[in-house]
Amino acid sequence: MNILEYENYQEKVKHTDPDFPYITYLCSIPLDFPQVPLHWHDEMEFIYIKKGSGIVTVDFTQHVVDAGTIVLIIPGQLHSIEQLAGCSMEYENIIFHPSILISKTADACNTDFLLPLLGGQLAVPTLYKPGEVHYSEVATCIDANDEIRKTFPKGYQLFLKGQLFLLFSVLIEKCSDTAREQKDNKSLEKLKRILKYIENNYMHKITIADAAAEVGLSQSHFMKYFKNTMGTSFIDYLNEYRLTMASRLLLSSDSSILAISEEVGYDNLSYFNRTFKRRYGTTPSAYRKRTTT
């Protein structure tokens, strides 16, 4: 189960339309899980902070966010969510595929605005905070979509799409500028390939040689590149990712501890238990009981 599959699985409103990929769900850090590891996907995402404070990192820029803040994630951007020391945070995730806004035939909406935004030629702010100019216009569109999803009346898809068009018209008219050239874009794309490789294969045995081959680097060059870019070793990151997935599965499934350890890539239950306890300060079974009672 990769990050996005898990997030889709966690949708609290059990109403999905395969022909209209727009989902929302509520999460709490650290009550639901301690963090969302660095990842990326092809969908667009809004992270809407409802209560408390936390940390959202987008393309290696760390943001401390509070209640009311809205974070916009453009497809392909690296992002993570984690706990701010001593704080908890409740937030809403809104994830949708940009295909619901882009027509199959060329028009000005596509060529002049949406495609440049998705392609990085047009930039809009990442954060929208209460009290800032245009915040209320952005929040009103999202709130309206949340409200209609309480009842899903006939034609609700038209309403959702209309509010999204209105939202992006505000951003593009009032908040956008020409995107600055990304620094070392090749290096960023290489890292994205590595992270996607981990996301898709963490449940299997992965060696440094496997990951290095994925991006065409020698093992020594790969280890140095990953440590310099991520600030941690590849093995430590992989273990942290696996443990995060395990903590989520402990709360979202009734599978045995053994089955979960195997599902996240550990072939030795004793080692999994020791590693999990070292990370979370408690055993997997105690973690499940403590957070579900």
ZADO-1210 file (C-alpha; in nm, 4 decimals, padded with zeros to 6 digits):
<atoms>
<atom x="00.0000" y="00.0000" z="00.0000" code="MET" pos="1"/>
<atom x="00.1631" y="00.3270" z="-00.1050" code="ASN" pos="2"/>
<atom x="00.1016" y="00.6687" z="00.0502" code="ILE" pos="3"/>
<atom x="-00.1790" y="00.7761" z="-00.1801" code="LEU" pos="4"/>
<atom x="-00.3528" y="00.4369" z="-00.1672" code="GLU" pos="5"/>
<atom x="-00.3493" y="00.4614" z="00.2120" code="TYR" pos="6"/>
<atom x="-00.4831" y="00.8145" z="00.2054" code="GLU" pos="7"/>
<atom x="-00.7620" y="00.7111" z="-00.0312" code="ASN" pos="8"/>
<atom x="-00.8409" y="00.4194" z="00.1976" code="TYR" pos="9"/>
<atom x="-00.8704" y="00.6574" z="00.4912" code="GLN" pos="10"/>
<atom x="-01.1378" y="00.8754" z="00.3322" code="GLU" pos="11"/>
<atom x="-01.3950" y="00.9341" z="00.6035" code="LYS" pos="12"/>
<atom x="-01.6830" y="01.0183" z="00.3665" code="VAL" pos="13"/>
<atom x="-01.7695" y="00.6903" z="00.1970" code="LYS" pos="14"/>
<atom x="-01.8735" y="00.8402" z="-00.1318" code="HIS" pos="15"/>
<atom x="-01.6349" y="00.8097" z="-00.4238" code="THR" pos="16"/>
<atom x="-01.6867" y="00.8377" z="-00.7962" code="ASP" pos="17"/>
<atom x="-01.4243" y="00.6681" z="-01.0159" code="PRO" pos="18"/>
<atom x="-01.5105" y="00.9125" z="-01.2951" code="ASP" pos="19"/>
<atom x="-01.4640" y="01.2139" z="-01.0672" code="PHE" pos="20"/>
<atom x="-01.1428" y="01.1753" z="-00.8628" code="PRO" pos="21"/>
<atom x="-01.1993" y="01.4209" z="-00.5768" code="TYR" pos="22"/>
<atom x="-01.1670" y="01.2998" z="-00.2177" code="ILE" pos="23"/>
<atom x="-01.1470" y="01.4567" z="00.1273" code="THR" pos="24"/>
<atom x="-01.0645" y="01.3093" z="00.4662" code="TYR" pos="25"/>
<atom x="-00.9685" y="01.4272" z="00.8139" code="LEU" pos="26"/>
<atom x="-00.6466" y="01.3358" z="00.9947" code="CYS" pos="27"/>
<atom x="-00.4852" y="01.4098" z="01.3291" code="SER" pos="28"/>
<atom x="-00.1153" y="01.4148" z="01.4127" code="ILE" pos="29"/>
<atom x="-00.0043" y="01.2437" z="01.6300" code="PRO" pos="30"/>
<atom x="-00.3351" y="01.0728" z="01.7222" code="LEU" pos="31"/>
<atom x="-00.3897" y="00.9029" z="01.3842" code="ASP" pos="32"/>
<atom x="-00.0207" y="00.8677" z="01.2973" code="PHE" pos="33"/>
<atom x="00.3004" y="01.0527" z="01.3862" code="PRO" pos="34"/>
<atom x="00.3872" y="01.1826" z="01.0416" code="GLN" pos="35"/>
<atom x="00.3388" y="01.1597" z="00.6668" code="VAL" pos="36"/>
<atom x="00.6801" y="01.0836" z="00.5126" code="PRO" pos="37"/>
<atom x="00.8234" y="01.2876" z="00.2285" code="LEU" pos="38"/>
<atom x="00.6495" y="01.1813" z="-00.0926" code="HIS" pos="39"/>
<atom x="00.4955" y="01.3125" z="-00.4132" code="TRP" pos="40"/>
<atom x="00.2092" y="01.2236" z="-00.6457" code="HIS" pos="41"/>
<atom x="00.0380" y="01.3327" z="-00.9662" code="ASP" pos="42"/>
<atom x="-00.2689" y="01.4668" z="-00.7876" code="GLU" pos="43"/>
<atom x="-00.3241" y="01.8200" z="-00.6606" code="MET" pos="44"/>
<atom x="-00.3701" y="01.8563" z="-00.2856" code="GLU" pos="45"/>
<atom x="-00.4915" y="02.1104" z="-00.0327" code="PHE" pos="46"/>
<atom x="-00.3928" y="02.0619" z="00.3317" code="ILE" pos="47"/>
<atom x="-00.6417" y="02.2633" z="00.5392" code="TYR" pos="48"/>
<atom x="-00.5412" y="02.3014" z="00.9056" code="ILE" pos="49"/>
<atom x="-00.8458" y="02.2830" z="01.1329" code="LYS" pos="50"/>
<atom x="-00.6983" y="02.2795" z="01.4849" code="LYS" pos="51"/>
<atom x="-00.3594" y="02.3067" z="01.6499" code="GLY" pos="52"/>
<atom x="-00.0191" y="02.3466" z="01.4901" code="SER" pos="53"/>
<atom x="00.2221" y="02.1315" z="01.2918" code="GLY" pos="54"/>
<atom x="00.4915" y="02.1290" z="01.0274" code="ILE" pos="55"/>
<atom x="00.4366" y="02.0935" z="00.6532" code="VAL" pos="56"/>
<atom x="00.7438" y="02.0719" z="00.4295" code="THR" pos="57"/>
<atom x="00.7113" y="02.1461" z="00.0572" code="VAL" pos="58"/>
<atom x="01.0118" y="02.1006" z="-00.1735" code="ASP" pos="59"/>
<atom x="01.2459" y="02.1110" z="00.1291" code="PHE" pos="60"/>
<atom x="01.1017" y="02.4380" z="00.2649" code="THR" pos="61"/>
<atom x="00.9635" y="02.3825" z="00.6144" code="GLN" pos="62"/>
<atom x="00.6504" y="02.5712" z="00.7207" code="HIS" pos="63"/>
<atom x="00.5029" y="02.5897" z="01.0697" code="VAL" pos="64"/>
<atom x="00.1266" y="02.5973" z="01.0153" code="VAL" pos="65"/>
<atom x="-00.1625" y="02.6840" z="01.2448" code="ASP" pos="66"/>
<atom x="-00.5428" y="02.6584" z="01.2448" code="ALA" pos="67"/>
<atom x="-00.6931" y="02.8094" z="00.9318" code="GLY" pos="68"/>
<atom x="-00.3802" y="02.7819" z="00.7173" code="THR" pos="69"/>
<atom x="-00.4293" y="02.6272" z="00.3730" code="ILE" pos="70"/>
<atom x="-00.1342" y="02.4631" z="00.1972" code="VAL" pos="71"/>
<atom x="-00.1434" y="02.4061" z="-00.1788" code="LEU" pos="72"/>
<atom x="00.0546" y="02.1126" z="-00.3178" code="ILE" pos="73"/>
<atom x="00.1086" y="02.1162" z="-00.6948" code="ILE" pos="74"/>
<atom x="00.1429" y="01.7741" z="-00.8639" code="PRO" pos="75"/>
<atom x="00.5007" y="01.6524" z="-00.8411" code="GLY" pos="76"/>
<atom x="00.5971" y="01.8618" z="-00.5398" code="GLN" pos="77"/>
<atom x="00.7764" y="01.6805" z="-00.2595" code="LEU" pos="78"/>
<atom x="00.5908" y="01.7217" z="00.0678" code="HIS" pos="79"/>
<atom x="00.5621" y="01.5813" z="00.4176" code="SER" pos="80"/>
<atom x="00.3618" y="01.6473" z="00.7356" code="ILE" pos="81"/>
<atom x="00.4938" y="01.6042" z="01.0882" code="GLU" pos="82"/>
<atom x="00.4261" y="01.6908" z="01.4484" code="GLN" pos="83"/>
<atom x="00.5457" y="02.0178" z="01.5938" code="LEU" pos="84"/>
<atom x="00.7058" y="01.9479" z="01.9324" code="ALA" pos="85"/>
<atom x="00.4486" y="01.9564" z="02.2097" code="GLY" pos="86"/>
<atom x="00.1580" y="02.0211" z="01.9709" code="CYS" pos="87"/>
<atom x="-00.1145" y="01.8241" z="01.7962" code="SER" pos="88"/>
<atom x="-00.2798" y="01.9110" z="01.4678" code="MET" pos="89"/>
<atom x="-00.6071" y="01.8225" z="01.2990" code="GLU" pos="90"/>
<atom x="-00.6232" y="01.8824" z="00.9262" code="TYR" pos="91"/>
<atom x="-00.8317" y="01.8082" z="00.6220" code="GLU" pos="92"/>
<atom x="-00.6794" y="01.6664" z="00.3055" code="ASN" pos="93"/>
<atom x="-00.8441" y="01.7523" z="-00.0257" code="ILE" pos="94"/>
<atom x="-00.6956" y="01.5525" z="-00.3131" code="ILE" pos="95"/>
<atom x="-00.8110" y="01.5631" z="-00.6746" code="PHE" pos="96"/>
<atom x="-00.6666" y="01.4869" z="-01.0123" code="HIS" pos="97"/>
<atom x="-00.6172" y="01.7938" z="-01.2347" code="PRO" pos="98"/>
<atom x="-00.7807" y="01.6019" z="-01.5189" code="SER" pos="99"/>
<atom x="-01.1200" y="01.7038" z="-01.3784" code="ILE" pos="100"/>
<atom x="-01.0360" y="02.0644" z="-01.4730" code="LEU" pos="101"/>
<atom x="-00.8508" y="02.0127" z="-01.8012" code="ILE" pos="102"/>
<atom x="-01.0594" y="01.9632" z="-02.1133" code="SER" pos="103"/>
<atom x="-00.9525" y="01.7108" z="-02.3771" code="LYS" pos="104"/>
<atom x="-00.9507" y="01.9787" z="-02.6440" code="THR" pos="105"/>
<atom x="-00.7220" y="02.2802" z="-02.6343" code="ALA" pos="106"/>
<atom x="-00.8653" y="02.5989" z="-02.4898" code="ASP" pos="107"/>
<atom x="-00.7336" y="02.9106" z="-02.3161" code="ALA" pos="108"/>
<atom x="-00.7999" y="02.7675" z="-01.9689" code="CYS" pos="109"/>
<atom x="-00.5602" y="02.4840" z="-02.0473" code="ASN" pos="110"/>
<atom x="-00.2922" y="02.6539" z="-02.2522" code="THR" pos="111"/>
<atom x="-00.2751" y="02.9913" z="-02.0760" code="ASP" pos="112"/>
<atom x="-00.3306" y="02.8982" z="-01.7132" code="PHE" pos="113"/>
<atom x="-00.3708" y="02.5389" z="-01.5919" code="LEU" pos="114"/>
<atom x="-00.0942" y="02.3708" z="-01.7917" code="LEU" pos="115"/>
<atom x="00.1613" y="02.6463" z="-01.7118" code="PRO" pos="116"/>
<atom x="00.0653" y="02.6124" z="-01.3440" code="LEU" pos="117"/>
<atom x="00.1100" y="02.2349" z="-01.3501" code="LEU" pos="118"/>
<atom x="00.4283" y="02.2627" z="-01.5547" code="GLY" pos="119"/>
<atom x="00.5939" y="02.5107" z="-01.3215" code="GLY" pos="120"/>
<atom x="00.5972" y="02.8081" z="-01.5572" code="GLN" pos="121"/>
<atom x="00.3348" y="02.9875" z="-01.3487" code="LEU" pos="122"/>
<atom x="00.3771" y="03.0109" z="-00.9708" code="ALA" pos="123"/>
<atom x="00.1208" y="03.0660" z="-00.6969" code="VAL" pos="124"/>
<atom x="00.1857" y="03.0807" z="-00.3207" code="PRO" pos="125"/>
<atom x="00.2143" y="02.7595" z="-00.1232" code="THR" pos="126"/>
<atom x="00.0583" y="02.8967" z="00.1991" code="LEU" pos="127"/>
<atom x="-00.2632" y="03.0929" z="00.2571" code="TYR" pos="128"/>
<atom x="-00.3124" y="03.2206" z="00.6122" code="LYS" pos="129"/>
<atom x="-00.6113" y="03.3859" z="00.7832" code="PRO" pos="130"/>
<atom x="-00.5961" y="03.7628" z="00.7613" code="GLY" pos="131"/>
<atom x="-00.3857" y="03.7670" z="00.4453" code="GLU" pos="132"/>
<atom x="-00.5118" y="03.9252" z="00.1244" code="VAL" pos="133"/>
<atom x="-00.7324" y="03.6867" z="-00.0791" code="HIS" pos="134"/>
<atom x="-00.7339" y="03.4210" z="00.1974" code="TYR" pos="135"/>
<atom x="-01.1090" y="03.4462" z="00.2468" code="SER" pos="136"/>
<atom x="-01.1741" y="03.3950" z="-00.1248" code="GLU" pos="137"/>
<atom x="-00.9656" y="03.0761" z="-00.1284" code="VAL" pos="138"/>
<atom x="-01.1116" y="02.9407" z="00.1965" code="ALA" pos="139"/>
<atom x="-01.4687" y="03.0173" z="00.0880" code="THR" pos="140"/>
<atom x="-01.4341" y="02.7950" z="-00.2208" code="CYS" pos="141"/>
<atom x="-01.2969" y="02.5037" z="-00.0192" code="ILE" pos="142"/>
<atom x="-01.5564" y="02.5469" z="00.2559" code="ASP" pos="143"/>
<atom x="-01.8359" y="02.5490" z="-00.0028" code="ALA" pos="144"/>
<atom x="-01.7102" y="02.2214" z="-00.1492" code="ASN" pos="145"/>
<atom x="-01.6876" y="02.0660" z="00.1962" code="ASP" pos="146"/>
<atom x="-02.0447" y="02.1730" z="00.2690" code="GLU" pos="147"/>
<atom x="-02.1942" y="02.0205" z="-00.0460" code="ILE" pos="148"/>
<atom x="-02.0105" y="01.6941" z="00.0169" code="ARG" pos="149"/>
<atom x="-02.2185" y="01.6489" z="00.3312" code="LYS" pos="150"/>
<atom x="-02.5238" y="01.5630" z="00.1193" code="THR" pos="151"/>
<atom x="-02.3918" y="01.4915" z="-00.2338" code="PHE" pos="152"/>
<atom x="-02.6974" y="01.6288" z="-00.4179" code="PRO" pos="153"/>
<atom x="-02.7518" y="01.5490" z="-00.7822" code="LYS" pos="154"/>
<atom x="-02.5004" y="01.7447" z="-00.9870" code="GLY" pos="155"/>
<atom x="-02.2623" y="01.7996" z="-00.6942" code="TYR" pos="156"/>
<atom x="-01.9724" y="01.7315" z="-00.9332" code="GLN" pos="157"/>
<atom x="-02.0630" y="02.0441" z="-01.1295" code="LEU" pos="158"/>
<atom x="-02.0610" y="02.2467" z="-00.8080" code="PHE" pos="159"/>
<atom x="-01.7218" y="02.1084" z="-00.6981" code="LEU" pos="160"/>
<atom x="-01.5664" y="02.1765" z="-01.0362" code="LYS" pos="161"/>
<atom x="-01.7158" y="02.5267" z="-01.0471" code="GLY" pos="162"/>
<atom x="-01.5661" y="02.6149" z="-00.7088" code="GLN" pos="163"/>
<atom x="-01.2268" y="02.4811" z="-00.8147" code="LEU" pos="164"/>
<atom x="-01.2327" y="02.6948" z="-01.1295" code="PHE" pos="165"/>
<atom x="-01.3300" y="02.9953" z="-00.9182" code="LEU" pos="166"/>
<atom x="-01.0514" y="02.9222" z="-00.6693" code="LEU" pos="167"/>
<atom x="-00.7830" y="02.8951" z="-00.9368" code="PHE" pos="168"/>
<atom x="-00.9117" y="03.2036" z="-01.1149" code="SER" pos="169"/>
<atom x="-00.8498" y="03.3947" z="-00.7898" code="VAL" pos="170"/>
<atom x="-00.5021" y="03.2476" z="-00.7494" code="LEU" pos="171"/>
<atom x="-00.3987" y="03.3090" z="-01.1073" code="ILE" pos="172"/>
<atom x="-00.5462" y="03.6583" z="-01.1319" code="GLU" pos="173"/>
<atom x="-00.4351" y="03.7919" z="-00.7942" code="LYS" pos="174"/>
<atom x="-00.1525" y="03.5753" z="-00.6593" code="CYS" pos="175"/>
<atom x="00.0490" y="03.4327" z="-00.9490" code="SER" pos="176"/>
<atom x="00.3768" y="03.5311" z="-01.1079" code="ASP" pos="177"/>
<atom x="00.6231" y="03.3772" z="-01.3494" code="THR" pos="178"/>
<atom x="00.7877" y="03.0827" z="-01.1776" code="ALA" pos="179"/>
<atom x="01.1515" y="03.1131" z="-01.0884" code="ARG" pos="180"/>
<atom x="01.3736" y="02.8507" z="-01.2446" code="GLU" pos="181"/>
<atom x="01.4158" y="02.5548" z="-01.0130" code="GLN" pos="182"/>
<atom x="01.7629" y="02.4944" z="-00.8825" code="LYS" pos="183"/>
<atom x="01.9242" y="02.1670" z="-00.9857" code="ASP" pos="184"/>
<atom x="01.6076" y="02.0258" z="-01.1390" code="ASN" pos="185"/>
<atom x="01.7844" y="01.7059" z="-01.2477" code="LYS" pos="186"/>
<atom x="01.8825" y="01.6359" z="-00.8880" code="SER" pos="187"/>
<atom x="01.5238" y="01.6911" z="-00.7720" code="LEU" pos="188"/>
<atom x="01.3862" y="01.4541" z="-01.0352" code="GLU" pos="189"/>
<atom x="01.6422" y="01.1940" z="-00.9309" code="LYS" pos="190"/>
<atom x="01.5300" y="01.2185" z="-00.5701" code="LEU" pos="191"/>
<atom x="01.1655" y="01.1891" z="-00.6714" code="LYS" pos="192"/>
<atom x="01.2460" y="00.8671" z="-00.8571" code="ARG" pos="193"/>
<atom x="01.4151" y="00.7268" z="-00.5463" code="ILE" pos="194"/>
<atom x="01.1252" y="00.8192" z="-00.3178" code="LEU" pos="195"/>
<atom x="00.8707" y="00.6740" z="-00.5589" code="LYS" pos="196"/>
<atom x="01.0810" y="00.3568" z="-00.5786" code="TYR" pos="197"/>
<atom x="01.0691" y="00.3282" z="-00.1984" code="ILE" pos="198"/>
<atom x="00.6949" y="00.3994" z="-00.1933" code="GLU" pos="199"/>
<atom x="00.6267" y="00.1240" z="-00.4460" code="ASN" pos="200"/>
<atom x="00.8723" y="-00.1361" z="-00.3115" code="ASN" pos="201"/>
<atom x="00.9204" y="-00.0847" z="00.0635" code="TYR" pos="202"/>
<atom x="00.7261" y="-00.4062" z="00.1326" code="MET" pos="203"/>
<atom x="00.9998" y="-00.6047" z="-00.0468" code="HIS" pos="204"/>
<atom x="01.3682" y="-00.6441" z="00.0248" code="LYS" pos="205"/>
<atom x="01.5493" y="-00.3315" z="-00.0987" code="ILE" pos="206"/>
<atom x="01.9261" y="-00.2965" z="-00.1026" code="THR" pos="207"/>
<atom x="02.1391" y="00.0093" z="-00.1594" code="ILE" pos="208"/>
<atom x="02.2462" y="-00.1527" z="-00.4855" code="ALA" pos="209"/>
<atom x="01.8821" y="-00.1747" z="-00.5975" code="ASP" pos="210"/>
<atom x="01.8121" y="00.1916" z="-00.5212" code="ALA" pos="211"/>
<atom x="02.1386" y="00.3085" z="-00.6774" code="ALA" pos="212"/>
<atom x="02.0645" y="00.1163" z="-00.9959" code="ALA" pos="213"/>
<atom x="01.7208" y="00.2792" z="-01.0161" code="GLU" pos="214"/>
<atom x="01.8858" y="00.6176" z="-01.0758" code="VAL" pos="215"/>
<atom x="02.2032" y="00.4984" z="-01.2480" code="GLY" pos="216"/>
<atom x="02.4506" y="00.5783" z="-00.9699" code="LEU" pos="217"/>
<atom x="02.7277" y="00.3792" z="-00.8072" code="SER" pos="218"/>
<atom x="02.6505" y="00.2684" z="-00.4520" code="GLN" pos="219"/>
<atom x="02.9049" y="00.5054" z="-00.2981" code="SER" pos="220"/>
<atom x="02.7820" y="00.8024" z="-00.5049" code="HIS" pos="221"/>
<atom x="02.4214" y="00.7132" z="-00.4265" code="PHE" pos="222"/>
<atom x="02.4787" y="00.6963" z="-00.0495" code="MET" pos="223"/>
<atom x="02.6551" y="01.0319" z="-00.0504" code="LYS" pos="224"/>
<atom x="02.3880" y="01.1921" z="-00.2714" code="TYR" pos="225"/>
<atom x="02.1003" y="01.0653" z="-00.0557" code="PHE" pos="226"/>
<atom x="02.2622" y="01.1712" z="00.2727" code="LYS" pos="227"/>
<atom x="02.3490" y="01.5176" z="00.1407" code="ASN" pos="228"/>
<atom x="01.9990" y="01.5698" z="-00.0026" code="THR" pos="229"/>
<atom x="01.7823" y="01.4177" z="00.2696" code="MET" pos="230"/>
<atom x="02.0003" y="01.4705" z="00.5747" code="GLY" pos="231"/>
<atom x="01.9775" y="01.1035" z="00.6675" code="THR" pos="232"/>
<atom x="02.1067" y="00.7750" z="00.5315" code="SER" pos="233"/>
<atom x="01.9083" y="00.5723" z="00.2806" code="PHE" pos="234"/>
<atom x="01.8741" y="00.2785" z="00.5232" code="ILE" pos="235"/>
<atom x="01.7538" y="00.5031" z="00.8066" code="ASP" pos="236"/>
<atom x="01.4986" y="00.6676" z="00.5772" code="TYR" pos="237"/>
<atom x="01.3757" y="00.3294" z="00.4500" code="LEU" pos="238"/>
<atom x="01.3350" y="00.1981" z="00.8051" code="ASN" pos="239"/>
<atom x="01.1515" y="00.5152" z="00.9116" code="GLU" pos="240"/>
<atom x="00.9191" y="00.4826" z="00.6126" code="TYR" pos="241"/>
<atom x="00.8452" y="00.1181" z="00.6910" code="ARG" pos="242"/>
<atom x="00.7764" y="00.1939" z="01.0570" code="LEU" pos="243"/>
<atom x="00.5424" y="00.4782" z="00.9621" code="THR" pos="244"/>
<atom x="00.3470" y="00.2451" z="00.7342" code="MET" pos="245"/>
<atom x="00.3402" y="-00.0156" z="01.0105" code="ALA" pos="246"/>
<atom x="00.2040" y="00.2359" z="01.2633" code="SER" pos="247"/>
<atom x="-00.0739" y="00.3252" z="01.0210" code="ARG" pos="248"/>
<atom x="-00.1642" y="-00.0367" z="00.9495" code="LEU" pos="249"/>
<atom x="-00.1769" y="-00.1127" z="01.3205" code="LEU" pos="250"/>
<atom x="-00.4575" y="00.1430" z="01.3496" code="LEU" pos="251"/>
<atom x="-00.6376" y="00.0866" z="01.0200" code="SER" pos="252"/>
<atom x="-00.6456" y="-00.2948" z="00.9989" code="SER" pos="253"/>
<atom x="-00.7095" y="-00.6008" z="01.2132" code="ASP" pos="254"/>
<atom x="-00.4093" y="-00.7858" z="01.0706" code="SER" pos="255"/>
<atom x="-00.1760" y="-00.9632" z="01.3093" code="SER" pos="256"/>
<atom x="00.1527" y="-00.8033" z="01.4145" code="ILE" pos="257"/>
<atom x="00.3365" y="-01.0703" z="01.2162" code="LEU" pos="258"/>
<atom x="00.1330" y="-01.0004" z="00.9019" code="ALA" pos="259"/>
<atom x="00.1913" y="-00.6252" z="00.9337" code="ILE" pos="260"/>
<atom x="00.5651" y="-00.6682" z="00.9891" code="SER" pos="261"/>
<atom x="00.5847" y="-00.8765" z="00.6724" code="GLU" pos="262"/>
<atom x="00.3649" y="-00.6352" z="00.4795" code="GLU" pos="263"/>
<atom x="00.6006" y="-00.3453" z="00.5478" code="VAL" pos="264"/>
<atom x="00.9157" y="-00.5385" z="00.4582" code="GLY" pos="265"/>
<atom x="01.0407" y="-00.7012" z="00.7796" code="TYR" pos="266"/>
<atom x="01.1059" y="-01.0754" z="00.7580" code="ASP" pos="267"/>
<atom x="01.1995" y="-01.1089" z="01.1259" code="ASN" pos="268"/>
<atom x="00.9263" y="-01.0383" z="01.3805" code="LEU" pos="269"/>
<atom x="01.1644" y="-00.9966" z="01.6754" code="SER" pos="270"/>
<atom x="01.3696" y="-00.7402" z="01.4854" code="TYR" pos="271"/>
<atom x="01.0530" y="-00.5559" z="01.3825" code="PHE" pos="272"/>
<atom x="00.9315" y="-00.5433" z="01.7445" code="ASN" pos="273"/>
<atom x="01.2664" y="-00.4109" z="01.8687" code="ARG" pos="274"/>
<atom x="01.2916" y="-00.1509" z="01.5928" code="THR" pos="275"/>
<atom x="00.9315" y="-00.0370" z="01.6426" code="PHE" pos="276"/>
<atom x="00.9788" y="-00.0018" z="02.0196" code="LYS" pos="277"/>
<atom x="01.2991" y="00.1945" z="01.9704" code="ARG" pos="278"/>
<atom x="01.1131" y="00.4367" z="01.7403" code="ARG" pos="279"/>
<atom x="00.7802" y="00.4726" z="01.9254" code="TYR" pos="280"/>
<atom x="00.8744" y="00.3826" z="02.2813" code="GLY" pos="281"/>
<atom x="00.6292" y="00.0944" z="02.2973" code="THR" pos="282"/>
<atom x="00.5633" y="-00.2426" z="02.1353" code="THR" pos="283"/>
<atom x="00.3393" y="-00.2704" z="01.8266" code="PRO" pos="284"/>
<atom x="00.0635" y="-00.4438" z="02.0246" code="SER" pos="285"/>
<atom x="00.0739" y="-00.1825" z="02.3020" code="ALA" pos="286"/>
<atom x="00.0756" y="00.0960" z="02.0404" code="TYR" pos="287"/>
<atom x="-00.2402" y="-00.0489" z="01.8841" code="ARG" pos="288"/>
<atom x="-00.4163" y="-00.0770" z="02.2190" code="LYS" pos="289"/>
<atom x="-00.3063" y="00.2646" z="02.3413" code="ARG" pos="290"/>
<atom x="-00.4272" y="00.4504" z="02.0328" code="THR" pos="291"/>
<atom x="-00.7528" y="00.2604" z="01.9758" code="THR" pos="292"/>
<atom x="-00.8923" y="00.2611" z="02.3288" code="THR" pos="293"/>
</atoms>
